[in-house]
Amino acid sequence: MKEIDQSGGCACGAVRYTFAAPSTWCAWVHHPAVRRSFGVAAVAMTAVRFDKLTLTQGEGRLRPWEIPGFGRKEACDACGTPVLVRSTDWPEQVQLVSATLDGGPLRRPAANLFVDQKADWARLDDTLPGFGGPTGGDPLGNTDLRDRLSRVAPGVRLATPFDLFELADLYRDLAAAEWDDVPADLESGLARTLERHDHWILVADGTGPTGAAPKVPAGARFGATPSSVVGFCDIRRFPATSEGAEQLFIDDLWVAEAQRRTGVGRRLLDVVDWLATETGAVLIRLERRPDSEQAARFYEALGYEATDAVVMEKAPPPRTR
């Protein structure tokens, strides 16, 4: 869906804000310190980048309260409404309390974060994928590969739910260029993919300053533009039966137009090589459009060879009850 700018504020109206679309993610946060601080089982948060958010009313009216091990919330000093959260894990963003948005978030929660620390007594919306680990956004039970990748490939990493909306927008750019249509609920499908252990999405980051969150001035934007997702590579892992081992298949490779010819695509494919070695894959395969000579030259320069295989496909018959 096309996201538009939104506004919001506290219950009494003393604090008001606006943010420029797009938001970066929206999810239910189940961190125990957040739960205790807010007095609820989980909090729906909508994250926006500092340079997208403007405090239009209430300078000096936001009172900070520490959330141990997580960050701090800022609440109106008149009515007590928690308006936003600044997390130590995501210093380049501010997490708006979704309930303070006028009309609620346009992009609804797409995941459960810190689900491995959720309240035992709370009923979970299990139609949404769940993530946990130290950041709250790792596939459950498997953080080792992500940790190793962070040490060997700066600027390229496995996507997390925090990349979801930026990643979806890049997929929409790809769809406009190469596909016939776009799935109606693209974010949900991507979130389910991020939950899997046999399907990875690599993202390349832009560069930008992070660090301590700046003070919020009235009528001014927050801080400098932080890093963002500028490209992705969608990879599936499955058995190569004839080899008795595994192979990787690259579903899609896409780089934002402004970042092309800067080495982003090559960096992503270098990490695919590393993943193949780390996982013991014996082959890396991909498809490309037959009419794209530029893509052919790009892949051949990286060691890929054309084969005689022809891809065929069909839609399955409708399900009968």
N, C-alpha and C positions, 0 to 999 in steps of 0.2 A: 504494500500500500504506500501511497505517497504521504509522507509525514509533513506536517506544517508546523510553524512556530506555535508555541503554547505559552500560557501564563498560569500563575498560581499564587498561593499565599496561605497565610495562617487563618485560623477561624475568625479572629476579630478584625482582620483586614489591616492591621498595623504593618505587616511585612508582606510585600508583593514582589514578584519576580517574573521575568520572561526568559525564555531560551529559544535560540534559533535552531531549527531542525537541521540535521537529524540528531536524535539521542543515540547513545552508543549501545546501551543494553537496558533491558527491564527484566527483573527476576524477583522471586521470593527469596529473601535472605534468612537463613535459619541459624545463623551464628549465635551461640548461647549468650554471649555478652550483649548482642543486639536484642535478643529476646528479653533478657532481664532489664535492660535499660528502657525499652519501650513498654514492657509489661504485656506483650502479646506473643503468640506462638511463632510468628514470622512477620517480616516487614517487606512489603512490595516497594522496591526502589527503582527509580529511573535515572540512569547515569547520563550526564552530559559533560562535555569538555568545558574547562574553565572559560575559554575564550568565547563560548556560546551563551553563557549565562549572564544576565544583567539583573541586579537588584534595583528595582524601580521605586521602592518605598520601604522605609524602615531601617535606614542606616543606623547602626548602633543598637538596634532593637533585638538582634539575634544573640542569645546568651548561650555560650558553649558549655557542654557537659561531656566529660570524658566517658568513652566506652572502652573499658580496659581490654587491651589486646586487639582492638579493632580500629579505633580512631576516636572521633568525637561527633556528637550530634549538636545541632544548633537550633534552639527553640525560641519562639517569640517570648519576650520578657513580660508581655501583658497577659496573653491567654494560655501560654505554655505549649502551644502546638509545635511539635518537632517538624521543622521544615526541610532540613537537609542534613546530610552526613558527609563527613570528610574521613575517608578511610586511609590508614597508613599503607594498605596494599595497593591502592589506586590513587596515588597522589596527584595525578594529572587530571583527575575527574572530580566532580562533585555528584553525590548521589542524592537526588531529590526524593523525598518521601512521596510516593506516587499518589497517595490519597490527598495531597495538597494541590495537585494539578487541577485546574478548572476542567470539570468533565472527565477527569481520570486520564491515564496515559493513552495516547492514540495507538501506540504499539504495546500490546498487553504483555504481561510476564510470560517469558518463553522457557524458563528453567527454574529449578529449585537449586539454590546454592548452599553449600555447607550442609547438605542433606544428611551426611554421616554424623552430624551433631544435632539433628533436629530433636525437638521435644518428644519423648515417648508417648505422651498423652495427646499429641496433636494429630489431626487427620491431614494427611498429605494429599495434594492434588497429583496423583500418580499418572495423570495424563501428560504431565510435563516431565522431561528428562531430568535426572538428578545428578549433581556433581558434588565433589567434596575435596578432601585433601587440604593442605595448608592454605591455599588461596581460595578454596571453596569452589573452584571451577575446573578441577581435574576429574577425568573419568574415574569412577570408583574402583579402587584396587590396583591402579596402574599409574604411578607417577614417575617411575624410574626412567623411561624413555624421554619424557619431557625434561627431566633434570639433566640428563646427559646431553641432549640437544642444546640446551641453553648454554652449555659450556663450550661447545664446538662450533656453533654457528650463530654468532651475534647478528641480530637483525632478522633472523628467520626462526620461527618457533611453531609449535603446534597450536592451532587455533583453540580458543576457549569460549565459553558463553559470553565473555566480556567483549568479544569481537563480533558478536552475532549480527548486529544491525549493519555495521560497516561491511561485513562480509556479504550479507544479503544484498546490499546495494551494488557491490561488485558483480555478484551473480546476475543481477538484473541488467547491468551493462553488457555482460556476456550474452544474456538471452536476447537483448535487443540486436546484437550483432550477428548471432549465429543460430539461435533457436527459433522455433515457431511460436512458442508461448512461454509463460512463466507460471510455475505452480502457484496456486492461490494462497497457500500457507507456507511460503518458502522458509520463513524463520523457524517454524516448527520442524520441518524436515531437516534443516541444517543442525538444529539443536539435537535431534535424534542421532544424526551422523556423528556429532562430537562426542556422544556418549559411548560410541562403539570402540572396540579394541582392534578391529580388522579394517577400519576405514579411517584415514587421517586426512585432515586439511592443514596444510602448511600455509602460514601467512608471512609475508614480508612486511616489516615495519618501516615507516618513514622515520626520520630522526627529528628530535625536538627536545627541549628542556623539560625536565621533571623536577622533583625535589619538593620542598615544603610548599604547602598550599598558600597562595597569597591572600592578603586581607581583602575583604569584599568592600569595594568602594561603591557609594550610591551612583547609579546611572553609568557605571563603567564595566567593561568586560573583565573577566577573570583571567589574569596571567597570559602567558604565551601559548601559541598553538603547540600541543604536544605531538608525539609520534602517533601515526595512524596506520591503518592497514592499506597498503598500496598494491598488493598483489597476492594471489593465492595459487596453490596447487592441490588438487583433489586426488587422493591416492587410495586405492583399494588393495588389500593383501589377500591372496587366495592361493590354494594349492596348485602347483604345476604337476599334474598327475604323472605325466611321462617322465618327469625329472625326479620324482620322489622328494620334491622340495617345494618352496614357495616362490611366487612371483609377485611383482608389484604392477599394478595397472594404473596409469595416469588418466583419470577421467577428464579433467579440465586443468588448463593452465591459463591464467589471465592476469594481466598487469594493467593498472589504471593508465589511461592514455597519457597523462602528464609525466608518468614515470617510465615510459618505454624508452628503449635504447640507453638505459642507465645501468644495465647489468642485473636488474631485479629478477628477470626470468631465469637467467643463468644461475643466480644464487639459489633460487628455489630448486632448480634441477640438480645442483650440486648436493643439496641436502637430500634429495631423493636418492642419489647415489649412496650417500652415507647411510640412509635408512635401509637400503637394500643390503649393504654390508653388515649392518648391525643385526638385522633380522634373519640373515642367512638366505635371502632371496637369490635365486639364480638367474632371474631375468626381469627386465623392466620393459613394459610394453605401453604403447599409447596409440591413440587414433589422431589423425589430423585431417583437415579438409583437403580433398584432392586438388582443389583449384588454388591452393595457397603455396606458391613457390617460395615465398619468403619464409614461411614456417618450415618447409622442407629443408631449406639451407640452414636455418637455425638449429634444428634438431640434428642434422647430419654433422654439423660442426661440433656437436657434443657427443658424437659417437653412435647415434641411433642410425639404424639401417632399415631401408624399406623392405617389405616382404611381399609375397604374392597373395597373402590372405585378403579375403574380401569380407567386410562386415555386413551381416544380414540381420534383420530384426523383424519382429511382428508384435502386435498387441495381443494379449491373452484373451480368450473368450470371456464374456461376462459371467460373473459368478451366479450360480443358480441356488436357490434355497431348497 
